[in-house]
Each structure stands twice: as C-alpha cells, then as structure tokens.
Amino acid sequence: MNKNIQDPENHILSIQVSLDGFSFYVKSDSDSTCIESDSFQFDHIQAPEQALIKIKEIFAALPLLNNTFKEVVVIYDNELFTLVPESLFDQNNLADYLKFNTKILKTDFTVFDELDDFKLINVYIPFSNINNFFFDHFGTFTFFHSQTVFLSSILSSEDQNDGVKQVHVHISETSIAVIAHKNDQLLLNNRFNYENAADCVYYILYCYEQLQLDPEVNPIVLHGIVSENDAIYNLIYDYIRNVRIEQANTQSTALKNTYLQYT
C-alpha cells in the first residue's frame, strides 16, 4: 500500500503497537467508514528500540501515515500494566502499583487510564520512545492501553449472561488477555505470553481453577485472531463445554472492532 487519501483532516487514525507488530485503521469521522487498514508482524523483536526501527520503516514506506489527521489514537499492547480500585488510587504512587508484578526502571514513563464506569484505574507503562516518535510526527494524540479497551468493552456489554460468571480471552500472536466477570463485576484481569496452543489452554484452565469456575457451566468467549479451525480453539473445546467466538477470525477485523470501541 503506497497510496494517499483525500481529506485526511476529516479522518481518524488509530494505531496499535506491540513488540509483535504494528497495525493501523483509518476511518471517516462522519460515518466511521473504513478508509484503509493494515497490519505488520514483527519477528524476534525483544525491545521497544527494535520495534521503533520497524515502525520508522513503515512510516517511511507509507505516505498515508504522513498526513495530518483530525484525530490520532494509539493503543499500546504490552504486559506492563496493573489494575487499581479507584478508592485506593493515588496519582503520586503510580510506580508503586506496578513494582509488584513489573520490572520498573527509574526512567520509565508511567501513566494511567480511568475506567470511570467501573471505578477502576489501569496503571501502565507505554513504550516511551515510540510515544515520543508519534508526538514528533503527529503532535498531540490520545493513547490508551489495550487492556483498558478490552475491559471497557467486556464490562459494558449488554450481553451479561444473566449473572453467570464467564471468561473472555483476547488472543493475539504471542499473548492472551484474560478477563473473568459476573455481569459488571470484575473477577480476574491478567495477561499471559504463550508459545503454543497447549500454553493457552493451560493458562485458561488455571484461571478457571483459581476462580473455582466449572468448565461444564461457566462459558468462555474468544476474541482476536481465532477461528473454529485453530488448534487453540479445538483444544479449548476439549475442556470447556460452552465456547463462543465473538469476532471474525482475522487480525484486521479484530483490530477494527477494537478501534471502533475507543474512537
């Protein structure tokens, strides 16, 4: 893709960044029509510095990304986050919330997203070098953590399953995000890196065990890059009776739905 777009000042650009890849989605501000979207997978990237090199290459190759958009939204997808109840939150102690489950450097840029409807705060570390690149490139933009978007979508859904505890899993190339809830009450929020389907199912069943959920009763809803033909789906189905796929099984469609939730 090397074309440009007309009237970019009337469009919204959404970007998702992880160490696994870079994706974007451009939509019309007037009717949310998709104008362009694409995704790029990064292999063997271990650090944000390496990811930034790849991102700069993408921006250099795509004139579309060098427009001035009406709005730019960036979603950071990493494991550097933790949830804090609003009643216990103090903006002066951001690093303290993260240090128990995340390795923090003094130079890390720590921020937070507010989920006001659920009285929760998501404290996280974005990729600061990539954030700086976007600021230099676009000027002002809005950014969130991917888990904020996922949580907001699940807990605000009208499909609350009549008080039955259920599990939602968002599957990406190398990680899964797991949310368990009963109506709008959050029971679990975590993320796990995986190498194969067996890893995924192990983490999911471990969550079921810790929450004392019954695989015969409590349903699981799968999101992201998953289909009924996948090894992950088939292995989950071996252990959990009620399995449902919420979104289509392509990366671009999953990202589109994510972007539409927060833009």
C-alpha positions in Angstrom: 0.0 0.0 0.0 1.5 3.3 -1.1 -1.4 5.5 -1.9 -2.6 8.6 -0.1 -6.1 9.6 1.0 -8.3 12.5 0.3 -9.3 14.9 3.1 -7.2 13.3 5.9 -8.2 16.2 8.1 -11.7 14.6 8.2 -10.4 11.1 9.2 -9.3 9.4 12.4 -6.2 7.3 12.5 -6.0 4.6 15.1 -2.7 2.7 15.7 -2.0 -0.4 17.8 1.6 -1.1 18.8 3.2 -4.1 20.5 6.6 -5.8 20.3 4.9 -8.3 18.0 3.7 -5.8 15.4 2.2 -2.6 14.2 -1.4 -2.1 12.9 -3.4 0.9 11.9 -7.0 1.7 10.9 -8.2 4.9 9.2 -11.9 5.7 9.4 -14.1 8.6 8.3 -15.1 10.8 11.2 -18.6 11.4 9.8 -19.8 7.8 9.4 -16.9 5.5 10.7 -16.4 4.0 7.3 -13.1 2.2 7.0 -10.8 4.0 4.6 -7.6 2.0 5.0 -6.2 -0.6 7.4 -3.1 -2.8 7.5 -1.0 -4.8 10.0 2.6 -5.7 10.1 4.1 -8.5 12.2 7.4 -8.1 13.9 9.5 -11.3 14.3 12.2 -11.7 17.0 11.7 -8.2 18.4 12.6 -8.1 22.1 12.8 -4.4 22.9 10.9 -1.2 22.1 14.1 0.2 20.5 13.9 -2.6 17.9 10.2 -2.1 17.4 10.7 1.7 16.7 13.2 0.9 13.9 10.5 -1.2 12.2 7.8 1.5 12.8 10.0 4.2 11.2 10.5 1.9 8.2 6.7 1.5 7.9 6.1 5.3 8.1 8.8 5.9 5.5 7.2 3.4 3.1 3.5 4.6 3.6 2.7 8.1 2.5 -0.8 7.6 4.0 0.7 7.8 7.6 2.3 11.1 6.9 -0.9 13.0 6.7 -2.4 15.4 9.2 -5.4 13.7 10.6 -8.3 15.1 12.6 -7.5 12.8 15.4 -4.9 10.2 16.2 -5.4 7.4 18.8 -2.7 5.0 19.8 -3.2 1.7 21.7 -0.3 0.2 23.4 -0.4 -3.6 23.8 2.1 -4.9 26.5 2.2 -6.7 29.8 3.3 -3.6 31.7 0.0 -2.8 33.5 -2.0 -3.4 36.7 -5.5 -2.5 37.8 -6.1 -0.4 40.9 -9.5 0.2 42.5 -10.4 3.8 42.3 -10.9 4.1 46.0 -7.2 3.1 46.6 -5.7 5.1 43.8 -3.2 7.9 44.4 -1.7 9.5 41.3 1.5 10.2 43.2 2.2 6.4 43.6 2.0 5.1 40.1 5.3 3.2 40.2 4.4 1.6 43.5 1.3 -0.1 41.9 3.4 -1.6 39.2 6.5 -2.7 41.0 5.0 -5.9 42.5 4.4 -7.5 39.1 6.5 -5.5 36.6 10.2 -4.7 36.4 10.4 -0.9 36.5 13.2 1.4 35.7 13.6 4.9 37.1 13.4 6.3 33.6 10.1 4.6 32.8 7.1 6.8 31.8 4.2 5.6 34.0 0.6 6.7 33.1 -2.9 5.6 33.7 -6.3 5.2 32.1 -9.5 5.7 34.0 -12.5 3.4 33.7 -14.9 5.6 35.5 -18.0 3.5 35.0 -16.4 0.6 36.9 -14.3 2.6 39.4 -11.1 1.1 38.1 -7.7 2.6 37.1 -5.4 0.9 34.7 -1.8 1.9 35.5 0.7 1.1 32.8 4.0 1.9 31.0 3.7 2.8 27.4 6.7 2.5 25.0 8.1 5.9 25.7 10.5 6.0 22.8 7.6 5.1 20.4 5.4 7.6 22.1 8.0 10.3 21.5 8.2 9.4 17.9 4.4 9.7 17.5 4.5 13.1 19.2 7.2 14.4 16.9 5.3 13.0 13.9 1.7 13.9 14.7 1.8 16.4 17.6 -1.0 15.9 20.1 -2.6 12.5 20.2 -4.5 10.3 22.6 -3.3 6.9 23.8 -4.6 4.0 25.9 -3.6 0.6 27.0 -5.1 -2.3 25.1 -6.4 -3.8 28.3 -8.3 -0.7 29.1 -10.1 -1.0 25.7 -10.8 -4.7 26.2 -12.1 -4.3 29.8 -14.3 -1.4 28.9 -15.8 -3.4 26.0 -16.5 -6.5 28.1 -17.8 -4.9 31.3 -20.1 -2.5 29.4 -21.5 -5.2 27.2 -25.3 -5.7 27.3 -24.6 -9.4 27.0 -24.0 -10.1 30.7 -25.3 -13.7 30.6 -27.8 -13.4 33.4 -25.4 -13.4 36.3 -23.4 -16.4 35.2 -19.6 -16.0 35.7 -17.9 -16.0 32.3 -14.4 -15.7 30.9 -13.3 -13.6 27.9 -10.0 -14.3 26.2 -8.4 -12.0 23.6 -5.9 -14.0 21.5 -3.0 -12.3 19.7 0.0 -13.8 18.0 2.0 -14.4 21.2 -0.2 -13.5 24.1 -3.7 -13.8 25.6 -5.5 -11.3 27.7 -8.0 -13.0 30.2 -10.9 -11.3 31.8 -13.4 -13.1 34.1 -16.5 -11.3 35.3 -20.0 -11.7 36.6 -22.2 -9.0 35.0 -20.2 -5.8 35.5 -18.3 -7.2 38.5 -14.6 -7.9 37.5 -13.3 -11.2 38.9 -9.9 -11.5 37.1 -7.8 -9.5 34.8 -4.5 -10.9 33.5 -2.3 -11.4 30.5 0.0 -14.4 29.6 2.6 -14.9 26.9 2.4 -18.2 25.1 4.3 -20.3 22.6 1.7 -22.9 21.5 -1.9 -23.9 21.9 -1.2 -26.0 25.0 0.2 -23.0 26.8 -3.0 -21.0 26.1 -5.2 -23.8 27.4 -3.0 -24.3 30.5 -3.4 -20.6 31.5 -7.1 -20.6 30.8 -7.8 -23.7 32.8 -5.5 -22.3 35.6 -7.7 -19.2 35.8 -10.8 -21.5 35.9 -9.3 -23.4 38.8 -8.2 -20.3 40.8 -11.7 -18.8 40.5 -13.4 -22.2 41.1 -15.3 -22.0 37.8 -16.9 -25.0 36.3 -15.8 -25.8 32.7 -19.2 -27.5 32.3 -21.1 -24.4 33.3 -19.1 -21.2 33.0 -18.8 -20.2 29.3 -15.7 -18.8 27.6 -15.8 -16.1 24.8 -12.9 -15.9 22.4 -11.8 -12.6 20.7 -9.0 -11.7 18.4 -7.2 -13.9 15.9 -9.1 -17.2 16.4 -11.4 -19.4 14.4 -13.0 -22.8 14.8 -10.2 -24.3 12.7 -7.5 -23.2 15.0 -5.6 -25.6 17.3 -6.2 -23.2 20.2 -10.0 -23.3 19.7 -10.1 -27.0 19.3 -8.0 -27.6 22.4 -10.1 -25.2 24.5 -13.3 -27.0 23.2 -11.9 -30.3 24.6 -12.0 -28.9 28.1 -14.8 -26.3 28.2 -18.3 -27.1 27.1 -19.6 -23.6 26.1 -17.1 -21.9 23.8 -18.1 -18.9 21.6 -16.1 -16.8 19.2 -17.1 -13.1 19.4 -15.3 -11.7 16.4 -14.3 -12.7 13.0 -11.0 -14.6 12.8 -8.8 -12.1 11.0 -6.3 -9.7 12.6 -7.7 -6.7 10.6 -11.3 -7.3 11.7 -10.3 -7.8 15.3 -8.3 -4.6 15.3 -11.2 -2.8 13.6 -13.6 -3.7 16.3 -11.0 -2.7 18.9 -10.5 0.7 17.4 -14.2 1.4 17.0 -14.7 0.8 20.7 -12.4 3.7 21.7 -12.6 6.1 18.8 
